Amino acid sequence: MIEFALALAAFLGWLLLRRRRGSKAGVPMELQCATLAYAEKLFRDPGSVALTAKVDRAYRVEGRALVLVELKTRRSNHPYHSDVIELSAQRVAIMRQTGEQVARHGYVVVQTEDGHRTFHRVDLLSAAEVDALINRREAILKGLIRPQRTCSPNLCRQCEFEKKCTEIRSKGNRTLNTGHPESSW
């Protein structure tokens, strides 16, 4: 009788462990025990740089910085450079508004049409790189430098600034080349 009770307890423990592992399948180890700190929250940089970012998810990893997670539904199961920029802007906005530390990496969770979710770890841009992108955007909108077409025409077609960029390019304004890779973004 005792042997049966021990076997039953071991079997139930195995089932519980299996269920718990199944619910965390594919989730990076650092996020498995993390707590949700922010969900769908708007952050603003209170400084002179115009930066507002809405965070999908930010998880507090015990004893470490916040880790950002961006949720995407798309056909192709990979992160885009625009995802990295989005997460980087979120990182800077949170740090500047709250003073909290945010990890230099984040995750883009891509859910494909078949419902499969994949966590992609991405390295984020520094605060200086985000500021450079913001400054470049402002310079483009003021007509100080010419925008350059992206390698992906679909990005331009989806952008709210496409018309303004086309107008600026057609006017032939001078181009400022700072030598930085972000000067072509």
Backbone bond lengths (Angstrom), bond angles and torsions (degrees), N, CA, C in turn:
res aa  C-N    CA-C-N  psi(-1)  N-CA   C-N-CA  omega(-1)  CA-C   N-CA-C  phi
1 M - - - 1.447 - - 1.529 111.19 -
2 I 1.339 117.55 -43.15 1.464 122.02 179.47 1.522 109.46 -64.88
3 E 1.334 116.98 -39.48 1.464 120.53 179.23 1.529 110.75 -62.82
4 F 1.327 116.34 -39.99 1.467 120.07 178.32 1.525 110.91 -64.47
5 A 1.327 117.29 -43.10 1.473 122.02 179.77 1.523 110.43 -63.46
6 L 1.338 117.04 -40.98 1.465 120.45 177.88 1.528 110.98 -65.98
7 A 1.316 116.74 -41.81 1.468 120.57 179.33 1.526 110.11 -64.97
8 L 1.327 117.06 -41.65 1.459 121.14 179.04 1.532 110.40 -64.60
9 A 1.326 117.26 -43.51 1.466 121.19 178.67 1.528 110.44 -62.98
10 A 1.317 117.18 -41.69 1.469 120.58 178.82 1.523 110.19 -64.62
11 F 1.328 117.56 -41.87 1.466 121.57 179.40 1.531 110.49 -64.08
12 L 1.329 117.30 -45.19 1.467 120.71 178.85 1.529 111.16 -64.07
13 G 1.324 117.29 -39.38 1.466 121.08 175.97 1.519 111.12 -62.11
14 W 1.325 116.27 -42.88 1.470 120.94 178.07 1.529 110.55 -61.80
15 L 1.350 117.57 -43.42 1.466 121.48 178.53 1.528 110.98 -61.86
16 L 1.345 116.57 -44.66 1.458 120.42 178.80 1.524 111.50 -61.44
17 L 1.314 116.84 -45.00 1.461 121.14 179.02 1.524 110.67 -62.89
18 R 1.310 116.52 -42.05 1.469 120.78 179.49 1.528 110.88 -63.11
19 R 1.341 116.63 -43.03 1.463 120.44 179.20 1.527 110.31 -63.68
20 R 1.333 116.67 -43.55 1.461 120.91 -179.77 1.530 110.56 -63.37
21 R 1.323 117.34 -43.94 1.458 120.59 178.26 1.518 111.21 -65.05
22 G 1.311 117.53 -38.29 1.467 122.04 179.92 1.515 112.07 -61.90
23 S 1.331 117.72 -36.93 1.458 120.32 -178.33 1.523 111.45 -73.21
24 K 1.325 116.87 -19.35 1.464 121.24 -179.67 1.527 111.65 -105.33
25 A 1.298 117.46 9.97 1.460 120.86 -177.30 1.518 110.93 -57.91
26 G 1.311 115.73 126.90 1.450 120.82 177.55 1.514 114.50 85.28
27 V 1.325 118.07 -10.63 1.465 121.49 -179.81 1.532 108.02 -81.06
28 P 1.332 117.71 128.80 1.470 119.81 179.12 1.525 111.54 -55.70
29 M 1.332 116.40 145.50 1.469 121.59 -177.87 1.523 112.48 -52.85
30 E 1.344 117.42 -42.46 1.466 119.19 -175.89 1.523 112.72 -64.83
31 L 1.332 117.94 -21.31 1.467 120.77 -179.85 1.528 112.90 -95.46
32 Q 1.323 117.53 -12.91 1.459 119.68 -175.72 1.524 113.48 -63.95
33 C 1.319 117.20 -32.91 1.474 120.53 179.51 1.531 111.68 -110.65
34 A 1.306 117.22 6.95 1.462 121.16 -179.04 1.527 109.89 -75.65
35 T 1.328 114.99 158.69 1.464 119.83 177.17 1.526 109.39 -110.83
36 L 1.301 115.43 145.16 1.460 120.99 179.38 1.522 109.12 -69.37
37 A 1.330 116.36 121.55 1.463 121.17 179.74 1.527 111.01 -98.17
38 Y 1.331 116.87 -42.60 1.464 121.61 -178.73 1.524 109.52 -141.51
39 A 1.334 115.24 142.32 1.472 121.03 175.45 1.524 108.10 -140.56
40 E 1.331 115.90 126.16 1.468 121.69 177.73 1.530 111.55 51.68
41 K 1.319 116.39 45.09 1.470 121.39 -177.45 1.527 109.55 -110.96
42 L 1.334 114.44 140.63 1.458 121.92 -179.97 1.529 109.97 -92.47
43 F 1.341 116.13 133.79 1.462 122.48 177.33 1.514 108.71 -124.29
44 R 1.348 115.21 145.69 1.465 120.96 178.96 1.519 109.09 -130.00
45 D 1.316 114.97 139.18 1.463 120.82 173.49 1.522 106.59 -76.93
46 P 1.338 118.31 116.96 1.465 119.89 -177.84 1.528 113.40 -74.73
47 G 1.341 117.29 -5.08 1.462 121.02 -177.92 1.511 112.69 -82.21
48 S 1.324 114.75 -161.26 1.465 120.92 -174.56 1.527 113.10 -77.72
49 V 1.328 118.15 -19.51 1.464 120.99 -179.06 1.528 108.82 -80.29
50 A 1.321 116.72 132.34 1.465 120.79 -179.65 1.523 109.39 -79.67
51 L 1.330 116.76 98.39 1.457 120.77 -178.34 1.519 109.66 -139.84
52 T 1.323 115.71 120.10 1.453 123.36 174.24 1.511 106.89 -130.76
53 A 1.326 117.37 133.69 1.467 120.36 -177.54 1.521 109.91 -142.81
54 K 1.325 115.42 136.91 1.459 120.83 176.21 1.522 108.36 -101.97
55 V 1.312 115.83 122.53 1.456 122.64 -176.23 1.522 109.82 -89.47
56 D 1.343 116.70 128.04 1.467 120.08 173.49 1.525 109.02 -66.90
57 R 1.333 115.76 -61.41 1.462 121.10 179.22 1.530 109.08 -145.90
58 A 1.323 115.45 142.09 1.467 122.17 170.94 1.521 106.29 -132.96
59 Y 1.321 115.40 125.31 1.461 121.23 -178.03 1.519 110.31 -109.51
60 R 1.326 115.41 137.09 1.454 121.35 177.62 1.525 107.76 -91.94
61 V 1.315 114.75 114.89 1.457 120.93 177.80 1.518 106.88 -92.12
62 E 1.316 116.91 124.47 1.462 121.69 -173.00 1.528 111.96 -52.45
63 G 1.324 114.80 124.60 1.450 121.05 177.47 1.521 114.52 76.42
64 R 1.328 116.81 5.75 1.462 119.75 -178.70 1.520 109.76 -137.40
65 A 1.304 115.40 -172.86 1.464 122.04 -176.69 1.525 111.44 -75.71
66 L 1.337 114.85 169.28 1.463 121.09 171.92 1.525 109.03 -67.74
67 V 1.322 116.48 147.05 1.460 122.13 175.47 1.521 106.78 -120.03
68 L 1.339 116.26 127.88 1.463 121.97 -177.34 1.519 111.46 -90.06
69 V 1.338 114.93 144.60 1.459 121.99 177.99 1.526 107.80 -132.55
70 E 1.317 116.32 126.88 1.466 122.94 178.10 1.526 107.93 -111.80
71 L 1.319 116.79 126.94 1.459 122.15 -177.88 1.522 110.04 -97.99
72 K 1.332 116.38 129.46 1.463 121.69 -178.96 1.522 109.64 -134.08
73 T 1.320 115.70 141.36 1.461 121.68 172.08 1.510 106.20 -115.23
74 R 1.332 115.98 120.55 1.468 120.16 -177.90 1.516 110.53 -159.66
75 R 1.322 114.52 166.81 1.468 120.39 -179.93 1.519 112.43 -71.75
76 S 1.331 115.83 -44.78 1.466 119.23 -176.97 1.522 109.93 -88.94
77 N 1.318 114.72 135.05 1.454 121.16 -173.87 1.528 110.94 -93.08
78 H 1.329 115.91 66.06 1.463 119.98 175.25 1.525 109.77 -156.85
79 P 1.333 115.94 154.79 1.466 119.42 177.52 1.523 110.53 -79.15
80 Y 1.320 116.24 155.02 1.457 122.68 176.64 1.526 109.41 -108.83
81 H 1.326 115.48 163.46 1.459 120.05 176.89 1.535 110.36 -61.74
82 S 1.316 117.05 -33.03 1.467 120.24 177.91 1.532 111.19 -63.81
83 D 1.341 117.65 -30.32 1.469 120.92 175.82 1.523 110.47 -65.63
84 V 1.335 115.86 -40.97 1.463 120.97 179.01 1.532 109.86 -63.69
85 I 1.331 116.55 -43.29 1.466 119.98 178.63 1.529 110.06 -63.59
86 E 1.309 117.29 -43.59 1.470 121.55 179.73 1.528 111.47 -60.42
87 L 1.330 116.90 -48.68 1.467 120.36 178.76 1.528 111.35 -64.78
88 S 1.330 116.68 -37.33 1.466 120.52 179.06 1.520 111.39 -64.51
89 A 1.326 116.94 -41.28 1.467 120.96 177.05 1.528 110.41 -64.12
90 Q 1.332 116.99 -39.60 1.456 120.69 177.11 1.531 110.07 -61.80
91 R 1.319 115.61 -43.75 1.467 121.26 -179.76 1.529 110.52 -57.60
92 V 1.322 116.22 -49.83 1.463 121.01 -177.67 1.530 110.78 -64.77
93 A 1.317 117.17 -43.08 1.469 120.70 -179.51 1.529 111.47 -62.06
94 I 1.337 117.01 -43.51 1.473 120.33 178.88 1.524 110.24 -63.41
95 M 1.330 116.75 -47.66 1.470 119.98 -177.67 1.516 111.49 -61.21
96 R 1.324 116.58 -41.48 1.464 119.48 -177.00 1.523 112.81 -75.62
97 Q 1.329 117.48 -31.88 1.468 119.35 179.78 1.524 111.55 -80.51
98 T 1.329 117.15 -40.89 1.468 119.87 -171.73 1.524 113.80 -105.87
99 G 1.330 117.63 -21.62 1.463 120.92 -174.98 1.519 112.92 80.69
100 E 1.329 117.55 1.97 1.464 120.78 179.90 1.526 110.73 -76.32
101 Q 1.322 115.47 152.94 1.458 120.90 175.63 1.530 108.85 -82.80
102 V 1.331 115.50 136.65 1.465 122.06 178.29 1.517 107.09 -126.26
103 A 1.309 116.93 133.67 1.469 122.78 -176.64 1.526 112.03 -58.08
104 R 1.328 116.63 151.79 1.472 123.07 178.04 1.528 111.54 -81.00
105 H 1.311 115.96 8.12 1.466 120.33 173.82 1.525 107.49 -132.88
106 G 1.311 115.29 161.93 1.453 121.55 176.74 1.512 108.37 -149.77
107 Y 1.323 116.16 -173.64 1.461 120.74 -179.82 1.523 109.96 -129.74
108 V 1.316 115.32 136.70 1.454 122.45 170.17 1.518 104.81 -105.67
109 V 1.330 116.07 115.88 1.457 120.87 179.25 1.520 107.28 -97.65
110 V 1.322 115.35 112.44 1.460 120.59 -178.24 1.524 108.82 -101.32
111 Q 1.324 115.15 123.61 1.460 120.55 172.75 1.510 107.11 -105.85
112 T 1.331 115.74 121.17 1.459 120.90 -178.91 1.527 109.73 -88.26
113 E 1.327 115.30 173.62 1.470 121.00 -176.04 1.527 112.95 -58.41
114 D 1.331 116.70 -28.26 1.467 119.59 -179.89 1.532 112.92 -82.92
115 G 1.354 116.70 3.32 1.456 121.10 177.32 1.527 114.01 89.19
116 H 1.322 117.63 -1.58 1.466 121.52 -179.82 1.526 110.23 -74.83
117 R 1.333 116.48 131.57 1.467 121.84 178.98 1.521 110.16 -109.88
118 T 1.340 115.04 135.77 1.458 121.00 177.67 1.521 108.89 -130.40
119 F 1.335 115.93 132.77 1.456 122.52 175.24 1.522 108.69 -90.98
120 H 1.336 116.47 120.86 1.459 121.92 177.37 1.522 108.07 -110.94
121 R 1.332 116.76 118.31 1.468 120.55 176.94 1.524 108.24 -79.78
122 V 1.358 115.85 132.11 1.468 121.00 179.68 1.519 109.40 -130.21
123 D 1.337 115.80 144.35 1.461 121.32 174.36 1.517 108.24 -83.78
124 L 1.329 116.71 136.99 1.456 121.74 -175.62 1.526 111.43 -97.57
125 L 1.318 114.63 159.05 1.457 121.53 177.58 1.526 109.92 -74.51
126 S 1.322 115.99 154.84 1.464 120.39 175.99 1.531 109.41 -74.44
127 A 1.318 115.71 167.38 1.466 120.58 176.78 1.524 110.47 -60.42
128 A 1.323 117.50 -38.52 1.473 121.19 179.40 1.525 110.90 -64.51
129 E 1.318 117.11 -38.77 1.468 120.31 178.62 1.528 111.13 -67.82
130 V 1.329 117.15 -38.62 1.471 120.76 176.78 1.528 109.41 -64.78
131 D 1.337 117.04 -43.84 1.466 120.59 177.88 1.526 110.92 -60.20
132 A 1.337 117.20 -39.38 1.469 120.72 179.33 1.529 110.63 -63.76
133 L 1.325 117.24 -39.55 1.475 120.41 177.27 1.527 110.64 -64.63
134 I 1.325 116.28 -42.04 1.472 120.51 178.89 1.526 109.84 -62.90
135 N 1.322 116.34 -45.75 1.471 120.89 -179.99 1.524 111.23 -63.53
136 R 1.326 116.95 -38.94 1.471 120.35 177.90 1.525 110.06 -63.70
137 R 1.317 116.77 -44.05 1.467 120.68 178.40 1.525 110.39 -59.01
138 E 1.325 116.52 -46.72 1.465 120.73 179.70 1.529 111.00 -60.89
139 A 1.334 116.91 -42.11 1.471 121.09 179.71 1.525 110.66 -64.63
140 I 1.311 117.19 -37.96 1.472 121.02 177.43 1.520 109.76 -64.50
141 L 1.335 116.78 -47.10 1.461 120.42 -177.98 1.528 112.57 -66.19
142 K 1.340 116.92 -27.24 1.464 120.77 176.86 1.526 111.83 -85.55
143 G 1.318 116.92 -4.51 1.458 120.41 179.57 1.519 114.01 79.64
144 L 1.322 118.34 15.63 1.461 121.52 -179.25 1.531 112.37 -79.15
145 I 1.324 115.95 -29.51 1.465 120.79 175.76 1.515 108.85 -136.72
146 R 1.310 115.10 157.66 1.465 120.10 -179.12 1.519 110.33 -89.08
147 P 1.315 117.16 137.86 1.469 119.34 174.03 1.518 109.71 -72.15
148 Q 1.292 116.01 154.83 1.461 121.56 176.32 1.518 108.03 -115.69
149 R 1.304 115.09 144.78 1.466 119.29 178.04 1.513 110.25 -65.67
150 T 1.289 115.22 145.86 1.453 121.44 174.88 1.524 109.53 -77.58
151 C 1.302 116.18 163.45 1.470 120.93 175.96 1.523 110.53 -70.50
152 S 1.329 116.49 -20.90 1.457 121.39 -178.71 1.527 109.85 -110.14
153 P 1.335 117.85 102.81 1.470 120.85 -179.15 1.528 113.74 -56.83
154 N 1.326 117.37 -27.98 1.469 119.76 179.46 1.517 111.87 -62.34
155 L 1.341 117.39 -32.69 1.466 119.59 178.25 1.520 110.48 -62.93
156 C 1.337 117.25 -42.85 1.469 120.00 179.47 1.526 110.76 -64.74
157 R 1.316 116.87 -41.94 1.472 119.56 -177.75 1.522 111.73 -63.92
158 Q 1.333 117.99 -27.62 1.463 121.65 -178.29 1.527 112.74 -91.40
159 C 1.322 117.12 -6.98 1.466 120.90 -172.73 1.528 111.69 -85.66
160 E 1.326 115.60 138.35 1.462 120.19 179.27 1.526 112.19 -70.22
161 F 1.324 117.98 -15.02 1.460 121.85 -178.18 1.530 112.67 -99.97
162 E 1.331 117.98 5.68 1.465 120.46 -175.77 1.530 111.81 -54.75
163 K 1.311 117.75 -45.91 1.466 120.94 -178.21 1.529 110.84 -61.86
164 K 1.332 116.22 -45.18 1.465 119.92 -179.12 1.534 110.63 -65.00
165 C 1.323 117.77 -40.90 1.471 121.19 178.50 1.531 110.44 -62.03
166 T 1.320 116.80 -43.30 1.464 120.92 179.98 1.524 110.15 -61.62
167 E 1.333 116.19 -42.18 1.472 120.41 178.18 1.527 111.10 -62.38
168 I 1.317 116.70 -44.50 1.465 120.50 -178.85 1.528 110.20 -64.28
169 R 1.338 117.62 -44.57 1.467 120.78 179.57 1.521 111.05 -62.26
170 S 1.328 116.61 -39.00 1.471 119.59 -176.99 1.529 112.06 -71.88
171 K 1.346 118.18 -23.69 1.465 121.28 178.43 1.518 111.49 -76.04
172 G 1.349 116.83 -18.18 1.453 120.00 177.75 1.508 114.06 75.20
173 N 1.339 117.92 32.65 1.467 120.57 177.43 1.516 110.05 -61.90
174 R 1.320 115.63 154.34 1.458 119.72 -178.14 1.529 110.38 -66.03
175 T 1.321 115.96 154.27 1.451 121.04 179.38 1.519 109.30 -108.75
176 L 1.302 116.35 130.73 1.448 122.15 175.70 1.517 107.35 -96.26
177 N 1.316 117.80 118.69 1.450 121.33 177.79 1.514 107.90 -109.20
178 T 1.322 115.64 108.57 1.461 120.24 -176.82 1.512 112.15 -85.19
179 G 1.331 117.27 -9.48 1.454 119.85 -177.03 1.516 113.25 86.38
180 H 1.333 117.35 -4.44 1.448 120.22 178.63 1.526 109.44 -88.11
181 P 1.361 116.40 145.96 1.467 118.58 179.05 1.523 111.98 -57.97
182 E 1.342 118.07 -33.58 1.466 119.03 -178.07 1.527 113.09 -70.94
183 S 1.340 116.62 -8.92 1.472 117.61 178.76 1.525 111.11 -68.99
184 S 1.336 117.52 -13.27 1.464 119.37 177.82 1.519 111.79 -99.11
185 W 1.344 117.64 0.88 1.473 119.96 179.80 1.493 110.04 -86.10
